[in-house]
Amino acid sequence: MNSATFNQTELAKYNGQDGQPAYVAVDGVVYDVTGVAAWAGGKHHGNLAGQELTAVIDTK
């Protein structure tokens, strides 16, 4: 398993635009959503990849 630490600036680079992978963070964990059809183009239900989305994703 690979692990990496991202700050907000680094995470923002992975926005799913212009051939970049799409990553999102939830509760401090970064997820690669590049291959998830619902995240095509780095967007899903008004949310953008490359961001911390804990506040908008209910994980409980």
PDB file of N, CA, C, O and CB in Angstrom:
ATOM      1  N   MET A   1       0.845  -1.168   0.000  1.00  0.00           N
ATOM      2  CA  MET A   1       0.000   0.000   0.000  1.00  0.00           C
ATOM      3  C   MET A   1       0.895   1.238   0.000  1.00  0.00           C
ATOM      4  O   MET A   1       1.840   1.331   0.784  1.00  0.00           O
ATOM      5  CB  MET A   1      -0.964  -0.006   1.219  1.00  0.00           C
ATOM      6  N   ASN A   2       0.593   2.175  -0.875  1.00  0.00           N
ATOM      7  CA  ASN A   2       1.324   3.433  -0.915  1.00  0.00           C
ATOM      8  C   ASN A   2       0.617   4.442  -0.041  1.00  0.00           C
ATOM      9  O   ASN A   2      -0.611   4.463   0.040  1.00  0.00           O
ATOM     10  CB  ASN A   2       1.457   3.957  -2.359  1.00  0.00           C
ATOM     11  N   SER A   3       1.401   5.275   0.612  1.00  0.00           N
ATOM     12  CA  SER A   3       0.779   6.358   1.367  1.00  0.00           C
ATOM     13  C   SER A   3       1.549   7.630   1.081  1.00  0.00           C
ATOM     14  O   SER A   3       2.763   7.602   0.877  1.00  0.00           O
ATOM     15  CB  SER A   3       0.749   6.049   2.897  1.00  0.00           C
ATOM     16  N   ALA A   4       0.853   8.719   1.068  1.00  0.00           N
ATOM     17  CA  ALA A   4       1.453  10.022   0.821  1.00  0.00           C
ATOM     18  C   ALA A   4       0.707  11.047   1.651  1.00  0.00           C
ATOM     19  O   ALA A   4      -0.450  10.849   2.022  1.00  0.00           O
ATOM     20  CB  ALA A   4       1.420  10.391  -0.693  1.00  0.00           C
ATOM     21  N   THR A   5       1.379  12.126   1.931  1.00  0.00           N
ATOM     22  CA  THR A   5       0.759  13.221   2.657  1.00  0.00           C
ATOM     23  C   THR A   5       0.567  14.380   1.687  1.00  0.00           C
ATOM     24  O   THR A   5       1.480  14.740   0.944  1.00  0.00           O
ATOM     25  CB  THR A   5       1.620  13.648   3.889  1.00  0.00           C
ATOM     26  N   PHE A   6      -0.610  14.948   1.701  1.00  0.00           N
ATOM     27  CA  PHE A   6      -0.929  16.061   0.816  1.00  0.00           C
ATOM     28  C   PHE A   6      -1.326  17.267   1.652  1.00  0.00           C
ATOM     29  O   PHE A   6      -2.081  17.139   2.616  1.00  0.00           O
ATOM     30  CB  PHE A   6      -2.059  15.682  -0.171  1.00  0.00           C
ATOM     31  N   ASN A   7      -0.819  18.437   1.285  1.00  0.00           N
ATOM     32  CA  ASN A   7      -1.402  19.651   1.846  1.00  0.00           C
ATOM     33  C   ASN A   7      -2.447  20.125   0.836  1.00  0.00           C
ATOM     34  O   ASN A   7      -2.576  19.535  -0.237  1.00  0.00           O
ATOM     35  CB  ASN A   7      -0.298  20.769   2.133  1.00  0.00           C
ATOM     36  N   GLN A   8      -3.189  21.174   1.161  1.00  0.00           N
ATOM     37  CA  GLN A   8      -4.285  21.618   0.298  1.00  0.00           C
ATOM     38  C   GLN A   8      -3.780  22.026  -1.088  1.00  0.00           C
ATOM     39  O   GLN A   8      -4.443  21.752  -2.088  1.00  0.00           O
ATOM     40  CB  GLN A   8      -5.028  22.790   0.949  1.00  0.00           C
ATOM     41  N   THR A   9      -2.635  22.666  -1.158  1.00  0.00           N
ATOM     42  CA  THR A   9      -2.085  23.095  -2.442  1.00  0.00           C
ATOM     43  C   THR A   9      -1.729  21.897  -3.316  1.00  0.00           C
ATOM     44  O   THR A   9      -2.001  21.904  -4.517  1.00  0.00           O
ATOM     45  CB  THR A   9      -0.850  23.972  -2.225  1.00  0.00           C
ATOM     46  N   GLU A  10      -1.127  20.877  -2.727  1.00  0.00           N
ATOM     47  CA  GLU A  10      -0.774  19.679  -3.485  1.00  0.00           C
ATOM     48  C   GLU A  10      -2.012  18.927  -3.938  1.00  0.00           C
ATOM     49  O   GLU A  10      -2.077  18.469  -5.079  1.00  0.00           O
ATOM     50  CB  GLU A  10       0.112  18.766  -2.652  1.00  0.00           C
ATOM     51  N   LEU A  11      -2.999  18.794  -3.053  1.00  0.00           N
ATOM     52  CA  LEU A  11      -4.240  18.098  -3.395  1.00  0.00           C
ATOM     53  C   LEU A  11      -4.946  18.788  -4.555  1.00  0.00           C
ATOM     54  O   LEU A  11      -5.507  18.122  -5.425  1.00  0.00           O
ATOM     55  CB  LEU A  11      -5.171  18.029  -2.178  1.00  0.00           C
ATOM     56  N   ALA A  12      -4.921  20.103  -4.573  1.00  0.00           N
ATOM     57  CA  ALA A  12      -5.608  20.872  -5.614  1.00  0.00           C
ATOM     58  C   ALA A  12      -5.087  20.562  -7.015  1.00  0.00           C
ATOM     59  O   ALA A  12      -5.807  20.764  -7.992  1.00  0.00           O
ATOM     60  CB  ALA A  12      -5.465  22.353  -5.340  1.00  0.00           C
ATOM     61  N   LYS A  13      -3.862  20.080  -7.131  1.00  0.00           N
ATOM     62  CA  LYS A  13      -3.291  19.731  -8.431  1.00  0.00           C
ATOM     63  C   LYS A  13      -4.008  18.530  -9.058  1.00  0.00           C
ATOM     64  O   LYS A  13      -3.989  18.361 -10.278  1.00  0.00           O
ATOM     65  CB  LYS A  13      -1.797  19.431  -8.286  1.00  0.00           C
ATOM     66  N   TYR A  14      -4.632  17.704  -8.229  1.00  0.00           N
ATOM     67  CA  TYR A  14      -5.296  16.480  -8.688  1.00  0.00           C
ATOM     68  C   TYR A  14      -6.799  16.719  -8.829  1.00  0.00           C
ATOM     69  O   TYR A  14      -7.615  16.120  -8.129  1.00  0.00           O
ATOM     70  CB  TYR A  14      -5.026  15.309  -7.707  1.00  0.00           C
ATOM     71  N   ASN A  15      -7.136  17.619  -9.764  1.00  0.00           N
ATOM     72  CA  ASN A  15      -8.520  18.061  -9.914  1.00  0.00           C
ATOM     73  C   ASN A  15      -9.272  17.363 -11.043  1.00  0.00           C
ATOM     74  O   ASN A  15     -10.432  17.686 -11.297  1.00  0.00           O
ATOM     75  CB  ASN A  15      -8.548  19.534 -10.145  1.00  0.00           C
ATOM     76  N   GLY A  16      -8.633  16.414 -11.723  1.00  0.00           N
ATOM     77  CA  GLY A  16      -9.302  15.686 -12.796  1.00  0.00           C
ATOM     78  C   GLY A  16      -9.435  16.473 -14.088  1.00  0.00           C
ATOM     79  O   GLY A  16     -10.127  16.030 -15.005  1.00  0.00           O
ATOM     80  N   GLN A  17      -8.798  17.612 -14.184  1.00  0.00           N
ATOM     81  CA  GLN A  17      -8.858  18.455 -15.380  1.00  0.00           C
ATOM     82  C   GLN A  17      -7.584  18.300 -16.201  1.00  0.00           C
ATOM     83  O   GLN A  17      -6.524  18.001 -15.652  1.00  0.00           O
ATOM     84  CB  GLN A  17      -9.071  19.933 -14.996  1.00  0.00           C
ATOM     85  N   ASP A  18      -7.682  18.501 -17.503  1.00  0.00           N
ATOM     86  CA  ASP A  18      -6.521  18.515 -18.402  1.00  0.00           C
ATOM     87  C   ASP A  18      -5.626  17.297 -18.246  1.00  0.00           C
ATOM     88  O   ASP A  18      -4.401  17.417 -18.265  1.00  0.00           O
ATOM     89  CB  ASP A  18      -5.710  19.756 -18.165  1.00  0.00           C
ATOM     90  N   GLY A  19      -6.232  16.124 -18.093  1.00  0.00           N
ATOM     91  CA  GLY A  19      -5.483  14.879 -18.013  1.00  0.00           C
ATOM     92  C   GLY A  19      -4.923  14.542 -16.636  1.00  0.00           C
ATOM     93  O   GLY A  19      -4.253  13.522 -16.478  1.00  0.00           O
ATOM     94  N   GLN A  20      -5.188  15.381 -15.639  1.00  0.00           N
ATOM     95  CA  GLN A  20      -4.718  15.110 -14.282  1.00  0.00           C
ATOM     96  C   GLN A  20      -5.610  14.066 -13.623  1.00  0.00           C
ATOM     97  O   GLN A  20      -6.796  13.985 -13.941  1.00  0.00           O
ATOM     98  CB  GLN A  20      -4.689  16.406 -13.441  1.00  0.00           C
ATOM     99  N   PRO A  21      -5.060  13.265 -12.709  1.00  0.00           N
ATOM    100  CA  PRO A  21      -5.908  12.364 -11.928  1.00  0.00           C
ATOM    101  C   PRO A  21      -6.855  13.175 -11.044  1.00  0.00           C
ATOM    102  O   PRO A  21      -6.643  14.367 -10.822  1.00  0.00           O
ATOM    103  CB  PRO A  21      -5.045  11.407 -11.063  1.00  0.00           C
ATOM    104  N   ALA A  22      -7.887  12.523 -10.552  1.00  0.00           N
ATOM    105  CA  ALA A  22      -8.866  13.175  -9.674  1.00  0.00           C
ATOM    106  C   ALA A  22      -8.786  12.555  -8.283  1.00  0.00           C
ATOM    107  O   ALA A  22      -9.064  11.369  -8.109  1.00  0.00           O
ATOM    108  CB  ALA A  22     -10.312  13.045 -10.250  1.00  0.00           C
ATOM    109  N   TYR A  23      -8.407  13.355  -7.302  1.00  0.00           N
ATOM    110  CA  TYR A  23      -8.322  12.910  -5.913  1.00  0.00           C
ATOM    111  C   TYR A  23      -9.251  13.766  -5.073  1.00  0.00           C
ATOM    112  O   TYR A  23      -9.420  14.956  -5.337  1.00  0.00           O
ATOM    113  CB  TYR A  23      -6.860  12.988  -5.381  1.00  0.00           C
ATOM    114  N   VAL A  24      -9.849  13.160  -4.064  1.00  0.00           N
ATOM    115  CA  VAL A  24     -10.615  13.902  -3.063  1.00  0.00           C
ATOM    116  C   VAL A  24     -10.188  13.407  -1.685  1.00  0.00           C
ATOM    117  O   VAL A  24      -9.769  12.260  -1.530  1.00  0.00           O
ATOM    118  CB  VAL A  24     -12.166  13.726  -3.277  1.00  0.00           C
ATOM    119  N   ALA A  25     -10.298  14.265  -0.702  1.00  0.00           N
ATOM    120  CA  ALA A  25      -9.964  13.882   0.665  1.00  0.00           C
ATOM    121  C   ALA A  25     -11.231  13.916   1.512  1.00  0.00           C
ATOM    122  O   ALA A  25     -12.046  14.831   1.401  1.00  0.00           O
ATOM    123  CB  ALA A  25      -8.874  14.821   1.261  1.00  0.00           C
ATOM    124  N   VAL A  26     -11.379  12.905   2.356  1.00  0.00           N
ATOM    125  CA  VAL A  26     -12.507  12.820   3.290  1.00  0.00           C
ATOM    126  C   VAL A  26     -11.942  12.327   4.615  1.00  0.00           C
ATOM    127  O   VAL A  26     -11.293  11.283   4.673  1.00  0.00           O
ATOM    128  CB  VAL A  26     -13.657  11.860   2.753  1.00  0.00           C
ATOM    129  N   ASP A  27     -12.191  13.076   5.661  1.00  0.00           N
ATOM    130  CA  ASP A  27     -11.685  12.723   6.994  1.00  0.00           C
ATOM    131  C   ASP A  27     -10.179  12.462   6.990  1.00  0.00           C
ATOM    132  O   ASP A  27      -9.696  11.558   7.672  1.00  0.00           O
ATOM    133  CB  ASP A  27     -12.416  11.492   7.520  1.00  0.00           C
ATOM    134  N   GLY A  28      -9.444  13.259   6.217  1.00  0.00           N
ATOM    135  CA  GLY A  28      -7.992  13.150   6.199  1.00  0.00           C
ATOM    136  C   GLY A  28      -7.433  12.041   5.334  1.00  0.00           C
ATOM    137  O   GLY A  28      -6.217  11.860   5.276  1.00  0.00           O
ATOM    138  N   VAL A  29      -8.296  11.291   4.658  1.00  0.00           N
ATOM    139  CA  VAL A  29      -7.861  10.208   3.775  1.00  0.00           C
ATOM    140  C   VAL A  29      -8.080  10.663   2.331  1.00  0.00           C
ATOM    141  O   VAL A  29      -9.160  11.139   1.981  1.00  0.00           O
ATOM    142  CB  VAL A  29      -8.639   8.869   4.077  1.00  0.00           C
ATOM    143  N   VAL A  30      -7.051  10.512   1.503  1.00  0.00           N
ATOM    144  CA  VAL A  30      -7.144  10.902   0.096  1.00  0.00           C
ATOM    145  C   VAL A  30      -7.556   9.693  -0.735  1.00  0.00           C
ATOM    146  O   VAL A  30      -6.965   8.617  -0.636  1.00  0.00           O
ATOM    147  CB  VAL A  30      -5.794  11.486  -0.413  1.00  0.00           C
ATOM    148  N   TYR A  31      -8.574   9.894  -1.547  1.00  0.00           N
ATOM    149  CA  TYR A  31      -9.096   8.828  -2.414  1.00  0.00           C
ATOM    150  C   TYR A  31      -8.860   9.193  -3.877  1.00  0.00           C
ATOM    151  O   TYR A  31      -9.077  10.336  -4.278  1.00  0.00           O
ATOM    152  CB  TYR A  31     -10.612   8.590  -2.150  1.00  0.00           C
ATOM    153  N   ASP A  32      -8.422   8.233  -4.663  1.00  0.00           N
ATOM    154  CA  ASP A  32      -8.262   8.404  -6.102  1.00  0.00           C
ATOM    155  C   ASP A  32      -9.587   8.041  -6.750  1.00  0.00           C
ATOM    156  O   ASP A  32      -9.974   6.873  -6.768  1.00  0.00           O
ATOM    157  CB  ASP A  32      -7.086   7.526  -6.668  1.00  0.00           C
ATOM    158  N   VAL A  33     -10.285   9.037  -7.284  1.00  0.00           N
ATOM    159  CA  VAL A  33     -11.581   8.812  -7.927  1.00  0.00           C
ATOM    160  C   VAL A  33     -11.484   8.934  -9.445  1.00  0.00           C
ATOM    161  O   VAL A  33     -12.492   9.085 -10.135  1.00  0.00           O
ATOM    162  CB  VAL A  33     -12.616   9.802  -7.392  1.00  0.00           C
ATOM    163  N   THR A  34     -10.264   8.867  -9.949  1.00  0.00           N
ATOM    164  CA  THR A  34     -10.008   9.035 -11.382  1.00  0.00           C
ATOM    165  C   THR A  34     -10.840   8.082 -12.231  1.00  0.00           C
ATOM    166  O   THR A  34     -11.424   8.504 -13.229  1.00  0.00           O
ATOM    167  CB  THR A  34      -8.534   8.826 -11.677  1.00  0.00           C
ATOM    168  N   GLY A  35     -10.905   6.834 -11.867  1.00  0.00           N
ATOM    169  CA  GLY A  35     -11.615   5.840 -12.669  1.00  0.00           C
ATOM    170  C   GLY A  35     -13.087   5.695 -12.344  1.00  0.00           C
ATOM    171  O   GLY A  35     -13.752   4.814 -12.888  1.00  0.00           O
ATOM    172  N   VAL A  36     -13.605   6.532 -11.480  1.00  0.00           N
ATOM    173  CA  VAL A  36     -15.014   6.453 -11.090  1.00  0.00           C
ATOM    174  C   VAL A  36     -15.839   7.296 -12.064  1.00  0.00           C
ATOM    175  O   VAL A  36     -15.670   8.513 -12.141  1.00  0.00           O
ATOM    176  CB  VAL A  36     -15.221   6.939  -9.613  1.00  0.00           C
ATOM    177  N   ALA A  37     -16.723   6.645 -12.799  1.00  0.00           N
ATOM    178  CA  ALA A  37     -17.496   7.334 -13.836  1.00  0.00           C
ATOM    179  C   ALA A  37     -18.238   8.556 -13.299  1.00  0.00           C
ATOM    180  O   ALA A  37     -18.356   9.565 -13.994  1.00  0.00           O
ATOM    181  CB  ALA A  37     -18.489   6.375 -14.463  1.00  0.00           C
ATOM    182  N   ALA A  38     -18.731   8.473 -12.083  1.00  0.00           N
ATOM    183  CA  ALA A  38     -19.471   9.594 -11.500  1.00  0.00           C
ATOM    184  C   ALA A  38     -18.590  10.830 -11.288  1.00  0.00           C
ATOM    185  O   ALA A  38     -19.108  11.934 -11.126  1.00  0.00           O
ATOM    186  CB  ALA A  38     -20.086   9.171 -10.175  1.00  0.00           C
ATOM    187  N   TRP A  39     -17.279  10.656 -11.288  1.00  0.00           N
ATOM    188  CA  TRP A  39     -16.332  11.768 -11.110  1.00  0.00           C
ATOM    189  C   TRP A  39     -15.680  12.171 -12.435  1.00  0.00           C
ATOM    190  O   TRP A  39     -14.634  12.820 -12.421  1.00  0.00           O
ATOM    191  CB  TRP A  39     -15.247  11.384 -10.093  1.00  0.00           C
ATOM    192  N   ALA A  40     -16.258  11.812 -13.556  1.00  0.00           N
ATOM    193  CA  ALA A  40     -15.688  12.160 -14.860  1.00  0.00           C
ATOM    194  C   ALA A  40     -15.467  13.666 -14.950  1.00  0.00           C
ATOM    195  O   ALA A  40     -16.340  14.455 -14.589  1.00  0.00           O
ATOM    196  CB  ALA A  40     -16.610  11.682 -16.008  1.00  0.00           C
ATOM    197  N   GLY A  41     -14.306  14.049 -15.427  1.00  0.00           N
ATOM    198  CA  GLY A  41     -13.983  15.466 -15.555  1.00  0.00           C
ATOM    199  C   GLY A  41     -13.681  16.133 -14.230  1.00  0.00           C
ATOM    200  O   GLY A  41     -13.541  17.355 -14.171  1.00  0.00           O
ATOM    201  N   GLY A  42     -13.578  15.345 -13.156  1.00  0.00           N
ATOM    202  CA  GLY A  42     -13.254  15.902 -11.850  1.00  0.00           C
ATOM    203  C   GLY A  42     -14.422  16.562 -11.139  1.00  0.00           C
ATOM    204  O   GLY A  42     -14.228  17.343 -10.208  1.00  0.00           O
ATOM    205  N   LYS A  43     -15.646  16.246 -11.582  1.00  0.00           N
ATOM    206  CA  LYS A  43     -16.837  16.854 -10.972  1.00  0.00           C
ATOM    207  C   LYS A  43     -17.858  15.773 -10.634  1.00  0.00           C
ATOM    208  O   LYS A  43     -18.013  14.795 -11.365  1.00  0.00           O
ATOM    209  CB  LYS A  43     -17.465  17.913 -11.919  1.00  0.00           C
ATOM    210  N   HIS A  44     -18.550  15.967  -9.515  1.00  0.00           N
ATOM    211  CA  HIS A  44     -19.590  15.023  -9.091  1.00  0.00           C
ATOM    212  C   HIS A  44     -20.602  15.768  -8.236  1.00  0.00           C
ATOM    213  O   HIS A  44     -20.269  16.233  -7.145  1.00  0.00           O
ATOM    214  CB  HIS A  44     -18.979  13.816  -8.305  1.00  0.00           C
ATOM    215  N   HIS A  45     -21.817  15.885  -8.713  1.00  0.00           N
ATOM    216  CA  HIS A  45     -22.904  16.557  -7.981  1.00  0.00           C
ATOM    217  C   HIS A  45     -22.485  17.926  -7.460  1.00  0.00           C
ATOM    218  O   HIS A  45     -22.779  18.279  -6.318  1.00  0.00           O
ATOM    219  CB  HIS A  45     -23.369  15.690  -6.815  1.00  0.00           C
ATOM    220  N   GLY A  46     -21.801  18.691  -8.294  1.00  0.00           N
ATOM    221  CA  GLY A  46     -21.395  20.040  -7.925  1.00  0.00           C
ATOM    222  C   GLY A  46     -20.127  20.119  -7.100  1.00  0.00           C
ATOM    223  O   GLY A  46     -19.662  21.219  -6.799  1.00  0.00           O
ATOM    224  N   ASN A  47     -19.559  18.994  -6.728  1.00  0.00           N
ATOM    225  CA  ASN A  47     -18.303  18.972  -5.978  1.00  0.00           C
ATOM    226  C   ASN A  47     -17.155  18.797  -6.953  1.00  0.00           C
ATOM    227  O   ASN A  47     -17.303  18.147  -7.988  1.00  0.00           O
ATOM    228  CB  ASN A  47     -18.299  17.839  -4.911  1.00  0.00           C
ATOM    229  N   LEU A  48     -16.014  19.378  -6.621  1.00  0.00           N
ATOM    230  CA  LEU A  48     -14.846  19.323  -7.481  1.00  0.00           C
ATOM    231  C   LEU A  48     -13.757  18.481  -6.851  1.00  0.00           C
ATOM    232  O   LEU A  48     -13.533  18.542  -5.642  1.00  0.00           O
ATOM    233  CB  LEU A  48     -14.329  20.721  -7.772  1.00  0.00           C
ATOM    234  N   ALA A  49     -13.083  17.695  -7.673  1.00  0.00           N
ATOM    235  CA  ALA A  49     -11.930  16.927  -7.200  1.00  0.00           C
ATOM    236  C   ALA A  49     -10.808  17.894  -6.844  1.00  0.00           C
ATOM    237  O   ALA A  49     -10.822  19.060  -7.237  1.00  0.00           O
ATOM    238  CB  ALA A  49     -11.457  15.898  -8.274  1.00  0.00           C
ATOM    239  N   GLY A  50      -9.846  17.389  -6.099  1.00  0.00           N
ATOM    240  CA  GLY A  50      -8.721  18.213  -5.681  1.00  0.00           C
ATOM    241  C   GLY A  50      -9.019  18.989  -4.414  1.00  0.00           C
ATOM    242  O   GLY A  50      -8.328  19.957  -4.096  1.00  0.00           O
ATOM    243  N   GLN A  51     -10.048  18.567  -3.688  1.00  0.00           N
ATOM    244  CA  GLN A  51     -10.469  19.287  -2.489  1.00  0.00           C
ATOM    245  C   GLN A  51     -10.716  18.338  -1.320  1.00  0.00           C
ATOM    246  O   GLN A  51     -10.890  17.132  -1.499  1.00  0.00           O
ATOM    247  CB  GLN A  51     -11.728  20.095  -2.776  1.00  0.00           C
ATOM    248  N   GLU A  52     -10.726  18.907  -0.136  1.00  0.00           N
ATOM    249  CA  GLU A  52     -11.142  18.218   1.086  1.00  0.00           C
ATOM    250  C   GLU A  52     -12.661  18.322   1.132  1.00  0.00           C
ATOM    251  O   GLU A  52     -13.202  19.426   1.186  1.00  0.00           O
ATOM    252  CB  GLU A  52     -10.466  18.841   2.389  1.00  0.00           C
ATOM    253  N   LEU A  53     -13.350  17.196   1.113  1.00  0.00           N
ATOM    254  CA  LEU A  53     -14.817  17.193   1.009  1.00  0.00           C
ATOM    255  C   LEU A  53     -15.521  16.607   2.227  1.00  0.00           C
ATOM    256  O   LEU A  53     -16.688  16.224   2.135  1.00  0.00           O
ATOM    257  CB  LEU A  53     -15.232  16.424  -0.207  1.00  0.00           C
ATOM    258  N   THR A  54     -14.848  16.529   3.348  1.00  0.00           N
ATOM    259  CA  THR A  54     -15.455  15.955   4.542  1.00  0.00           C
ATOM    260  C   THR A  54     -16.779  16.639   4.883  1.00  0.00           C
ATOM    261  O   THR A  54     -17.748  15.969   5.241  1.00  0.00           O
ATOM    262  CB  THR A  54     -14.494  16.059   5.720  1.00  0.00           C
ATOM    263  N   ALA A  55     -16.824  17.943   4.775  1.00  0.00           N
ATOM    264  CA  ALA A  55     -18.019  18.699   5.165  1.00  0.00           C
ATOM    265  C   ALA A  55     -19.229  18.396   4.277  1.00  0.00           C
ATOM    266  O   ALA A  55     -20.369  18.586   4.704  1.00  0.00           O
ATOM    267  CB  ALA A  55     -17.722  20.185   5.124  1.00  0.00           C
ATOM    268  N   VAL A  56     -18.992  17.926   3.041  1.00  0.00           N
ATOM    269  CA  VAL A  56     -20.122  17.696   2.130  1.00  0.00           C
ATOM    270  C   VAL A  56     -20.435  16.222   1.920  1.00  0.00           C
ATOM    271  O   VAL A  56     -21.451  15.892   1.310  1.00  0.00           O
ATOM    272  CB  VAL A  56     -19.842  18.334   0.797  1.00  0.00           C
ATOM    273  N   ILE A  57     -19.586  15.337   2.411  1.00  0.00           N
ATOM    274  CA  ILE A  57     -19.822  13.905   2.262  1.00  0.00           C
ATOM    275  C   ILE A  57     -20.084  13.303   3.629  1.00  0.00           C
ATOM    276  O   ILE A  57     -19.217  13.333   4.503  1.00  0.00           O
ATOM    277  CB  ILE A  57     -18.622  13.206   1.572  1.00  0.00           C
ATOM    278  N   ASP A  58     -21.264  12.762   3.816  1.00  0.00           N
ATOM    279  CA  ASP A  58     -21.635  12.140   5.090  1.00  0.00           C
ATOM    280  C   ASP A  58     -20.995  10.768   5.166  1.00  0.00           C
ATOM    281  O   ASP A  58     -21.355   9.873   4.401  1.00  0.00           O
ATOM    282  CB  ASP A  58     -23.183  12.038   5.245  1.00  0.00           C
ATOM    283  N   THR A  59     -20.053  10.591   6.078  1.00  0.00           N
ATOM    284  CA  THR A  59     -19.346   9.324   6.172  1.00  0.00           C
ATOM    285  C   THR A  59     -19.813   8.483   7.357  1.00  0.00           C
ATOM    286  O   THR A  59     -19.206   7.458   7.669  1.00  0.00           O
ATOM    287  CB  THR A  59     -17.862   9.573   6.276  1.00  0.00           C
ATOM    288  N   LYS A  60     -20.858   8.899   8.000  1.00  0.00           N
ATOM    289  CA  LYS A  60     -21.320   8.159   9.191  1.00  0.00           C
ATOM    290  C   LYS A  60     -22.563   7.362   8.896  1.00  0.00           C
ATOM    291  O   LYS A  60     -23.085   6.683   9.780  1.00  0.00           O
ATOM    292  CB  LYS A  60     -21.590   9.112  10.348  1.00  0.00           C
TER     293      LYS A  60
END
